[in-house]
Amino acid sequence: MGKKKVLTQNEEALIKETTEQESAAKKIAGGAASKRFVKAGQAHVQATYNNTIVSIADDKGNVLAWASAGALGFKGAKKATPYAASQVVATVMEKVKKSGLQDVIIYVKGIGSGRESAVRSLAGGFNVISIADVTPIPHNGCRPPKVRRV
């Protein structure tokens, strides 16, 4: 099919390219948590029947790190297990470790099985100030369907 041209780069261009790639990898690995130093923050735990999502934010609500059971590689019904929830919290704590977070207010939403496990795991790594349940509750909600006559 013909000759292929081989482009050669000088050493300076190669060094510059590798340093750019390394800095991009550090940005991805560190995330926003490495840039900010916060002492107190919020932990939001959303435990549904299908998944468990944990996100950690500063006092203003800016998210420092998050993780979910699905993002960690759990599939199907395993995503909603207490073990998966504890692994999610361990991952989030690893991401937030550099930001110096110590005190945490925990907000729990949902009725999944990973809810209590996630709160216990957060209490093991942080100083918990308070735990609040913010699960939405309907105030008489939607109108039920009419009675079926057979």
For each residue, the residues with C-beta under 8 A, 3 or more apart:
1:
2:
3:
4:
5:
6:
7:
8:
9: 13 14 17
10: 13 14
11: 14 15
12: 15 16
13: 9 10 16 17
14: 9 10 11 17 18
15: 11 12 18 19
16: 12 13 19 20
17: 9 13 14 20 21
18: 14 15 21 22
19: 15 16 22 23
20: 16 17 23 24
21: 17 18 24 25
22: 18 19 25 26
23: 19 20 26 27
24: 20 21 27 28
25: 21 22 28 29
26: 22 23 29 30
27: 23 24 30 31
28: 24 25 31
29: 25 26
30: 26 27 33 34 35 98
31: 27 28 34 64 65 95
32: 35 36 62 63 64 65
33: 30 36 64 65 95 96 97 98 99
34: 30 31 98 99
35: 30 32
36: 32 33 58 62 64 99
37: 99 100
38: 41 58 59 64 99 100 101
39: 100 101 102 103
40: 58 59 101 102 103 104 105 129
41: 38 56 57 58 59 64 101 103 104 105
42: 56 57 58 59 61 104 105 106 107
43: 54 55 56 57 92 104 105 106 107 122 126
44: 54 55 56 57 107 109
45: 52 53 54 85 106 107 108 109 110 115 118 119 122
46: 51 52 53 54 109 110
47: 52 80 85 108 109 110 111 112 113 114 115 118
48: 51 52 80 110 111 112
49: 80 111 112
50: 79 80 112
51: 46 48 68 69 70 79 80 112
52: 45 46 47 48 68 69 79 80 84 85 88 112 114 115 118
53: 45 46 66 67 68 69 88
54: 43 44 45 46 66 67 68 85 88 89 92 118 122
55: 43 44 63 65 66 67 92
56: 41 42 43 44 63 64 65 66 92 95 96 101 104
57: 41 42 43 44 60 61 62 63 64
58: 36 38 40 41 42 61 62 64
59: 38 40 41 42
60: 57
61: 42 57 58
62: 32 36 57 58
63: 32 55 56 57 66
64: 31 32 33 36 38 41 56 57 58 95 96 99 101
65: 31 32 33 55 56 92 95 96
66: 53 54 55 56 63 92
67: 53 54 55 71 72 88 91 92 95
68: 51 52 53 54 71 72 79 88
69: 51 52 53 72 74 78 79 80 81 84 85 87 88 114
70: 51 73 74 75 79
71: 67 68
72: 67 68 69 84 87 88 91
73: 70
74: 69 70 78 79 81 84 87
75: 70 78 79
76: 79
77: 80 81
78: 69 74 75 81 84
79: 50 51 52 68 69 70 74 75 76 84
80: 47 48 49 50 51 52 69 77 84 112 113 114
81: 69 74 77 78 84 85 113 114
82: 85 86 113 114 116 117
83: 86 87 117
84: 52 69 72 74 78 79 80 81 87 88 114
85: 45 47 52 54 69 81 82 88 89 112 113 114 115 117 118 121
86: 82 83 89 90 114 117 118 120 121
87: 69 72 74 83 84 90 91
88: 52 53 54 67 68 69 72 84 85 91 92 114 118
89: 54 85 86 92 93 118 121 122 125
90: 86 87 93 94 121
91: 67 72 87 88 94 95
92: 43 54 55 56 65 66 67 88 89 95 96
93: 89 90 96 97 122 125 126
94: 90 91 97
95: 31 33 56 64 65 67 91 92
96: 33 56 64 65 92 93 99 101
97: 33 93 94
98: 30 33 34
99: 33 34 36 37 38 64 96
100: 37 38 39
101: 38 39 40 41 56 64 96 104 126
102: 39 40 126 127
103: 39 40 41 126 127 129
104: 40 41 42 43 56 101 122 126 127 128 129
105: 40 41 42 43 128 129 130 131 132
106: 42 43 45 119 122 128 130 131 132
107: 42 43 44 45 132 134
108: 45 47 115 118 119 131 132 133 134 135
109: 44 45 46 47 133 134 135 136
110: 45 46 47 48 115 135
111: 47 48 49 115 135
112: 47 48 49 50 51 52 80 85 115
113: 47 80 81 82 85 117
114: 47 52 69 80 81 82 84 85 86 88 117 118
115: 45 47 52 85 108 110 111 112 118 119
116: 82 119 120
117: 82 83 85 86 113 114 120 121
118: 45 47 52 54 85 86 88 89 108 114 115 121 122
119: 45 106 108 115 116 122 123 131
120: 86 116 117 123 124
121: 85 86 89 90 117 118 124 125
122: 43 45 54 89 93 104 106 118 119 125 126 128
123: 119 120 126 128
124: 120 121
125: 89 93 121 122
126: 43 93 101 102 103 104 122 123
127: 102 103 104
128: 104 105 106 122 123 131
129: 40 103 104 105
130: 105 106
131: 105 106 108 119 128
132: 105 106 107 108
133: 108 109
134: 107 108 109
135: 108 109 110 111
136: 109
137:
138: 141 142
139:
140:
141: 138
142: 138
143:
144:
145: 148
146:
147:
148: 145
149:
150:
